[in-house]
Amino acid sequence: MKSLSELSEREVVALAIASEEEDSRIYQHFADRLRPDFPASAEIFDGMAEEEREHRNSLYGFYRSRFGEHLPPIRREDVRGFLKRRAVWWSPHLDLDKMRREAEVMELQAASFYEKAAGQTLDVSMRELFTKLAEVERGHERKAGELHAAHLTDDAEAAEEHARRRLFVLQYVQPGLAGLIDGSVSTLAPLFAAAFATQNNWETFLVGLAASVGAGISMGLTEALSDDGEITGRGSPWLRGLVCGLMTAAGGIGHTLPYLVPDSWPNAFMLATAIAAVVVAVELVAISWIRTRYMDTPFWSATYQVVVGGVLVLLAGIFIGSA
């Protein structure tokens, strides 16, 4: 494997052509990924992809005039120490901000390459071309700003912010909230049934832990397998399943932990149960706040709905455990 300084001038130009072609495809992929939800930002990347294709065409013209029609099959991967593009386009979690940050890195790397290539060539016309391309790449940030001003109007930015919020709610808030509700409410019955049936903190803790972990696994798999995200746009099913499963387990474990109070303490059972009741109240308020914050549900309405459900499950557990 050769370093950039060991390449011939013909190979350096061929490498530049391949690089511009790859960068144009990356920007075009970004644009296509963004178009359904962020059409204004997609136009920005369309413009950047078009610029990269213009650079490639300029390099093609220079190469033909100097070296003929045959391009050596040289790629980034063939050059030691040469800038390489991370395969970020494979990620299902590639969002708009990550794309913009990746574009900034790509522009800086391309400018650095052309500056090094210009510094090592003795051919005046080739140095002039590489220097010009380096300046263009350095100016891509300004170009992005111009495109931003042209396409991202106030209305477009507001629409994209709304779309970003909607995707965040679909991909993270909804599965997390579903898990928190299930973990906080459904585990109340087995936990308090075990508590009032045994009045033993350690045994109650084991039942609560088993119920929380089991519910987390069940809810996580249910979320992951119920929707692959292709049609609904809800993102990676396994990420949603992980969020849902962890929040389910956390919701159940929250009011299970108080039963770690040692049975040897005075009034240990009543102390643990009182703390668990406080934790349940905090969990229900947190659920109500999340529904208000992200689902536009009035706080008192959300609180009433959650509290009624939680109290019914809690009373069922106490009644069954006391039987």
C-alpha positions as CSV (number, residue, x, y, z in Angstrom):
1,M,0.0,0.0,0.0
2,K,1.4,3.4,-1.0
3,S,1.1,6.7,0.8
4,L,-0.2,9.8,-1.0
5,S,3.3,11.2,-1.5
6,E,4.3,8.0,-3.3
7,L,1.5,8.2,-5.9
8,S,2.1,9.5,-9.4
9,E,0.3,12.6,-10.6
10,R,-2.0,10.4,-12.8
11,E,-2.9,8.3,-9.7
12,V,-3.5,11.4,-7.6
13,V,-6.0,12.8,-10.1
14,A,-7.7,9.4,-10.4
15,L,-8.0,9.3,-6.6
16,A,-9.5,12.7,-6.6
17,I,-12.1,11.7,-9.2
18,A,-13.0,8.6,-7.1
19,S,-13.3,10.7,-4.0
20,E,-15.5,13.3,-5.5
21,E,-17.7,10.6,-6.9
22,E,-18.1,9.0,-3.5
23,D,-18.7,12.2,-1.7
24,S,-21.5,13.2,-4.2
25,R,-23.2,9.8,-3.6
26,I,-23.0,10.3,0.2
27,Y,-24.6,13.7,0.0
28,Q,-27.2,12.5,-2.4
29,H,-28.0,9.6,0.0
30,F,-28.3,12.1,2.8
31,A,-30.7,14.1,0.7
32,D,-32.8,11.1,-0.2
33,R,-33.0,10.0,3.5
34,L,-34.1,13.5,4.5
35,R,-36.6,14.2,1.8
36,P,-39.8,12.6,3.3
37,D,-39.4,14.5,6.7
38,F,-37.0,17.4,6.0
39,P,-37.4,18.5,2.4
40,A,-35.7,21.9,2.9
41,S,-32.6,20.3,4.3
42,A,-32.7,17.6,1.5
43,E,-32.4,20.5,-1.0
44,I,-29.2,21.6,0.8
45,F,-27.6,18.2,0.4
46,D,-28.9,18.0,-3.2
47,G,-27.0,21.2,-3.9
48,M,-23.8,19.9,-2.2
49,A,-24.0,16.6,-4.2
50,E,-24.4,18.6,-7.4
51,E,-21.2,20.6,-6.5
52,E,-19.3,17.4,-5.9
53,R,-20.4,16.2,-9.3
54,E,-19.2,19.4,-10.9
55,H,-15.8,18.9,-9.2
56,R,-15.7,15.4,-10.5
57,N,-16.5,16.6,-14.1
58,S,-13.7,19.2,-13.9
59,L,-11.2,16.5,-12.8
60,Y,-12.4,14.2,-15.6
61,G,-11.8,16.9,-18.1
62,F,-8.3,17.6,-16.8
63,Y,-7.5,13.9,-16.6
64,R,-8.6,13.3,-20.2
65,S,-6.5,16.2,-21.5
66,R,-3.4,15.0,-19.7
67,F,-3.6,11.2,-19.3
68,G,-6.2,9.9,-21.7
69,E,-9.3,7.8,-21.2
70,H,-8.2,5.0,-18.9
71,L,-8.6,5.5,-15.1
72,P,-6.5,3.4,-12.8
73,P,-8.7,1.5,-10.3
74,I,-7.4,3.4,-7.3
75,R,-9.6,3.9,-4.2
76,R,-9.3,5.6,-0.8
77,E,-8.7,2.2,0.8
78,D,-5.7,1.7,-1.4
79,V,-3.7,4.6,0.0
80,R,-2.0,4.5,3.3
81,G,-3.0,7.4,5.6
82,F,-5.6,8.7,3.2
83,L,-8.9,10.0,4.6
84,K,-11.6,7.4,4.7
85,R,-15.3,8.0,5.0
86,R,-17.1,6.3,7.9
87,A,-20.0,4.2,6.7
88,V,-22.5,6.4,8.6
89,W,-25.1,6.0,5.9
90,W,-25.7,2.4,7.1
91,S,-26.9,3.6,10.5
92,P,-30.7,3.5,10.9
93,H,-30.3,6.2,13.6
94,L,-28.6,8.7,11.2
95,D,-30.5,12.0,11.9
96,L,-30.2,15.5,10.4
97,D,-27.7,16.8,12.9
98,K,-25.4,13.8,12.4
99,M,-25.6,14.3,8.7
100,R,-24.6,18.0,9.0
101,R,-21.7,17.2,11.3
102,E,-20.5,14.4,8.9
103,A,-20.7,16.8,6.0
104,E,-18.5,19.3,7.9
105,V,-15.8,16.7,8.5
106,M,-16.0,15.5,4.8
107,E,-15.4,19.1,3.6
108,L,-12.4,19.6,5.9
109,Q,-10.9,16.3,4.9
110,A,-11.3,17.0,1.2
111,A,-9.8,20.4,1.5
112,S,-6.8,18.9,3.4
113,F,-6.3,16.3,0.6
114,Y,-6.3,18.9,-2.2
115,E,-3.8,21.1,-0.3
116,K,-1.4,18.1,0.2
117,A,-1.8,17.1,-3.4
118,A,-1.2,20.6,-4.6
119,G,1.9,20.8,-2.4
120,Q,3.5,17.7,-3.8
121,T,3.0,18.3,-7.5
122,L,5.4,20.2,-9.7
123,D,2.9,20.6,-12.6
124,V,1.7,24.2,-12.5
125,S,-1.7,23.5,-14.1
126,M,-2.3,20.6,-11.7
127,R,-1.3,22.6,-8.7
128,E,-3.6,25.4,-9.8
129,L,-6.5,22.9,-10.1
130,F,-5.9,21.3,-6.7
131,T,-5.5,24.7,-5.0
132,K,-8.8,25.9,-6.6
133,L,-10.6,22.7,-5.4
134,A,-9.1,23.1,-1.9
135,E,-10.4,26.7,-1.7
136,V,-13.8,25.5,-2.9
137,E,-13.9,22.7,-0.3
138,R,-12.9,25.3,2.4
139,G,-15.7,27.5,1.1
140,H,-18.3,24.7,1.3
141,E,-19.3,25.9,4.8
142,R,-20.2,29.3,3.3
143,K,-22.0,27.5,0.5
144,A,-24.0,25.5,3.0
145,G,-24.8,28.8,4.7
146,E,-26.1,30.2,1.4
147,L,-28.1,27.1,0.7
148,H,-29.4,27.2,4.3
149,A,-30.6,30.8,3.8
150,A,-32.1,30.0,0.4
151,H,-34.0,26.9,1.4
152,L,-34.5,26.9,5.2
153,T,-37.0,29.7,5.6
154,D,-38.6,30.3,9.0
155,D,-41.6,28.2,7.9
156,A,-39.4,25.4,6.7
157,E,-37.3,25.4,9.9
158,A,-40.5,25.3,11.9
159,A,-41.8,22.4,9.9
160,E,-38.5,20.5,10.2
161,E,-38.4,21.2,14.0
162,H,-41.9,19.8,14.2
163,A,-40.9,16.7,12.2
164,R,-37.8,16.2,14.4
165,R,-40.0,16.3,17.5
166,R,-42.5,13.9,16.0
167,L,-39.7,11.4,15.1
168,F,-38.3,11.7,18.6
169,V,-41.7,11.0,20.1
170,L,-42.3,8.0,17.8
171,Q,-38.9,6.5,18.2
172,Y,-38.1,7.1,21.9
173,V,-40.9,8.7,24.0
174,Q,-43.8,6.4,23.0
175,P,-42.0,3.1,23.6
176,G,-40.4,4.4,26.8
177,L,-43.7,5.7,28.1
178,A,-45.4,2.5,27.3
179,G,-42.8,0.6,29.2
180,L,-42.8,3.0,32.2
181,I,-46.6,2.7,32.4
182,D,-46.6,-1.1,32.2
183,G,-43.7,-1.4,34.7
184,S,-45.1,1.0,37.1
185,V,-48.7,-0.2,37.0
186,S,-48.8,-3.9,36.1
187,T,-46.2,-4.9,38.7
188,L,-48.1,-3.3,41.5
189,A,-50.5,-6.3,41.8
190,P,-47.9,-9.1,42.2
191,L,-45.7,-6.9,44.4
192,F,-48.3,-5.9,46.9
193,A,-50.0,-9.3,46.8
194,A,-46.7,-10.9,47.8
195,A,-46.1,-8.1,50.4
196,F,-49.4,-8.6,52.2
197,A,-49.5,-12.3,51.8
198,T,-46.0,-12.9,53.3
199,Q,-45.3,-9.6,55.2
200,N,-41.7,-10.5,54.5
201,N,-39.5,-7.8,52.8
202,W,-36.9,-10.1,51.2
203,E,-39.5,-12.5,49.7
204,T,-41.5,-9.5,48.5
205,F,-38.4,-8.0,46.9
206,L,-37.7,-11.3,45.0
207,V,-41.3,-11.4,43.7
208,G,-41.1,-7.7,42.6
209,L,-37.7,-8.2,41.0
210,A,-38.9,-11.2,39.0
211,A,-42.0,-9.4,37.9
212,S,-40.0,-6.3,36.8
213,V,-37.4,-8.2,34.9
214,G,-40.0,-10.5,33.3
215,A,-42.2,-7.6,32.3
216,G,-39.2,-5.7,30.9
217,I,-38.2,-8.7,28.7
218,S,-41.8,-9.3,27.6
219,M,-42.5,-5.6,26.8
220,G,-39.2,-5.2,25.0
221,L,-39.8,-8.2,22.7
222,T,-43.4,-7.1,22.1
223,E,-42.3,-3.6,21.0
224,A,-39.4,-4.9,18.9
225,L,-41.5,-7.6,17.1
226,S,-44.7,-5.6,16.7
227,D,-43.4,-3.0,14.2
228,D,-40.3,-3.0,12.0
229,G,-40.5,0.7,11.5
230,E,-40.4,0.5,7.7
231,I,-43.9,1.9,7.2
232,T,-44.5,3.8,10.4
233,G,-41.1,5.5,10.4
234,R,-40.6,4.6,14.1
235,G,-37.0,3.7,13.7
236,S,-35.0,0.6,14.7
237,P,-37.4,-2.0,16.2
238,W,-34.6,-3.3,18.5
239,L,-33.7,0.1,19.8
240,R,-37.4,0.8,20.5
241,G,-37.6,-2.6,22.2
242,L,-34.5,-1.8,24.3
243,V,-35.9,1.5,25.4
244,C,-39.3,0.0,26.2
245,G,-37.8,-3.0,28.0
246,L,-35.5,-0.9,30.2
247,M,-38.2,1.6,31.1
248,T,-40.6,-1.3,32.0
249,A,-38.0,-2.9,34.3
250,A,-37.1,0.5,35.8
251,G,-40.8,1.2,36.5
252,G,-41.2,-2.0,38.4
253,I,-37.9,-2.0,40.2
254,G,-38.5,1.5,41.5
255,H,-41.2,0.5,43.9
256,T,-39.5,-2.9,44.5
257,L,-36.3,-1.5,46.0
258,P,-37.9,-0.3,49.2
259,Y,-38.4,-3.9,50.2
260,L,-34.6,-4.3,50.6
261,V,-35.2,-2.8,54.1
262,P,-34.0,-5.6,56.4
263,D,-36.6,-7.6,58.1
264,S,-34.7,-7.2,61.3
265,W,-35.5,-3.5,61.5
266,P,-38.5,-2.4,63.7
267,N,-41.7,-2.2,61.7
268,A,-39.6,-3.2,58.6
269,F,-42.6,-4.3,56.5
270,M,-44.7,-1.1,57.2
271,L,-41.6,1.1,56.6
272,A,-40.9,-0.6,53.2
273,T,-44.5,-0.5,52.2
274,A,-44.8,3.2,53.0
275,I,-41.6,4.1,51.0
276,A,-42.9,1.9,48.1
277,A,-46.2,3.8,48.1
278,V,-44.3,7.1,47.9
279,V,-42.3,5.8,45.0
280,V,-45.4,4.7,43.2
281,A,-46.9,8.2,43.6
282,V,-43.7,9.7,42.1
283,E,-43.8,7.3,39.2
284,L,-47.4,8.2,38.4
285,V,-46.7,11.9,38.5
286,A,-43.7,11.3,36.2
287,I,-45.9,9.4,33.8
288,S,-48.5,12.3,33.8
289,W,-45.7,14.9,33.2
290,I,-44.3,12.9,30.2
291,R,-47.8,12.6,28.7
292,T,-48.4,16.3,29.2
293,R,-44.9,17.3,27.8
294,Y,-44.9,15.1,24.7
295,M,-48.5,13.9,24.1
296,D,-50.2,17.3,24.7
297,T,-52.5,15.7,27.3
298,P,-53.7,18.1,30.0
299,F,-51.8,17.4,33.2
300,W,-54.7,16.9,35.5
301,S,-56.5,14.7,33.0
302,A,-53.4,12.6,32.5
303,T,-52.9,12.4,36.3
304,Y,-56.5,11.3,36.9
305,Q,-56.3,8.6,34.2
306,V,-53.0,7.2,35.5
307,V,-53.9,7.4,39.2
308,V,-57.2,5.6,38.8
309,G,-55.6,2.8,36.9
310,G,-52.7,2.5,39.4
311,V,-55.0,2.6,42.4
312,L,-57.2,-0.1,40.9
313,V,-54.2,-2.4,40.3
314,L,-52.8,-1.6,43.8
315,L,-56.1,-2.5,45.5
316,A,-56.3,-5.7,43.5
317,G,-52.9,-6.7,44.8
318,I,-53.6,-5.8,48.4
319,F,-57.0,-7.6,48.3
320,I,-55.6,-10.8,46.8
321,G,-52.6,-10.7,49.1
322,S,-54.7,-10.3,52.2
323,A,-57.2,-13.0,51.3
